[in-house]
Amino acid sequence: MHPILVDFGTWNLPLFGETHLFLPTYGVLFASAVVLAWWWFVRRARSLGISDEALFNLSFYSLLAGILGAKLLLILVDWRYYLSEPSAILGTLRSAGVLAGGVLAGGLVFWLYCRTQGLPTFRLGDAIAAPLALAQAVGRLGCFSAGCCWGVHTAADSPLAVVFTDPTAHAQTGVPLGQPLIAIQLVQSAGDLLLAGVLTLLWRRRPAVPGTVFWIYVLVYSVMRGTIEFWRGDAQRGVYFGGHVSTTQLIAGAAALLAAAMLLAHRRRARAA
């Protein structure tokens, strides 16, 4: 609803010319989410006996891969546009990208670093599950402030309705103004926050099989995200099968099947133990 947190006005800068300088609300909330998740994860990982140096490197490389992965998937989803307008790729520097791409890339680098450094991959996966869900909850508040990831049209008297009115939000994200839309960003933020609470309780119980908490996170989040996508009103993330299935839903479906298979395998291991 307020894409600009602090407006510094328009300045005539060397090399850049007339430039509008401002502090975006989304950027502040995204950075806050990253710092909060990192702090929480480090506290948990230290209890597993992991050194601070290893934790810093693991967090840094995973975050960097996540940012690049989100932007890369954004370009791949709309590759025809970026192929015809290569200069528009630079514009992705101001975009968060497709979250699913960030999660996949960050998760892959997280796994590779743990494997190469001999770190307890699944124990650390359990430790990062709740912080990730919390970061996503805060990040969705950033989406709401910027107007991106908006919901479908709804009745004006709906308890989930929100009307965006800021022209800056429309200019930056394309969100429709003056129309009642489902505040799907807030719905997902609440779901992510609830998931973070459940994962915290599971972490404290210390499941016998490492990785259980992580795969529960992947399963629940994938199902939740895939369902919420049906109420998304923007089509910038790619849609298939006549506009009924998005890129994120395809990834979420595959992730949910993988998580379910891993949880079944973990259950068999627990029974055998």
Buried (B, 14 or more C-beta within 10 A) or exposed (E): BEBBBEEEEEEEEEEEEEEEEBEBBBBBBBEBBBEBBBEBBBEBBEEEEBEEEBBEEBBEBBBEBBBBBBBBBBBEBBEEEBEEEEEEEEEBEEBBBBBBBBBBBBBBBBBBBBEEEEBBBBBBBBBBBBBBBBBBBBBBBBBBBBBBBBBEBBEEEEEBBBEBEBEBBBEBBEBBEEBBBBBBBBBBBEBBBBBBEBBBEBBEEEBEBBBBBBBBBBBBBBBBBBEBBEBBBBEBBBBEEEEEBBBBBBBBBEBBEBBBEBBEEBEEBEEEE
